[in-house]
């Protein structure tokens, strides 16, 4: 589920579902953040909801509207790890070994130049290697 491309409509639906109370007035607020891979934001939403604050529900509604009106290309760039080409269109990076190896070399150079940390390097490296599996 989490390795598949994310859908704007599913994210918006989960945000709306999180606002609607279920059994005993409990809300599933923050579920959309979990779906989008933003675990820390999910915890923030849950913490706000547990304090009885309406901020989490208002933010959930705002997120739902934002996802629906957001340009699909922007959504893909933000949540689907897709790159914007120079023409402004979205293009998926090829799963070829050559593209991945070039990306790994560039990533390693960024690490050596001190522009990214070892932790960031490792995260990005794993994502790149997962593309060729």
C-alpha positions, 0 to 999 in steps of 0.5 A: 500500500505504501509503496504504490503511487499516492492518490490525491482523491484517496488522501482527501477522502482519508482527511474527510473521514478523519474529521467525521466522528465514529464510535464514541465520538472518536476521530481518525484524524491524521490518517491521510498523513499516515497514507502520505508517509508523514508519520510525524504529522499523523502523530501531531494531528492525533495529539491535537485531537486527544487534547480536545482541540478542534484544530486537528479537524479543521486542518484535516478539512483544509488538507482535504480541500487542498489536495483536491484543488492542488495541481496533480503535478504538484501533488506527485512532486510532493508525495510520489517522488517524481521529478519535474522536467524542464518543460514543466511536465512530470516524468517518472524516472526510469527504473533502468539500472543506468539511471539509478547508478547515475543518481547514486553517483550524484547523491554520493557526490552531494554527501561528499560535498557535505550538502546532505548528511549520511542519514539522508544519503542512506534514505535516498540510496535505499529509495533508488535501489528499491526502484530496480527491484 
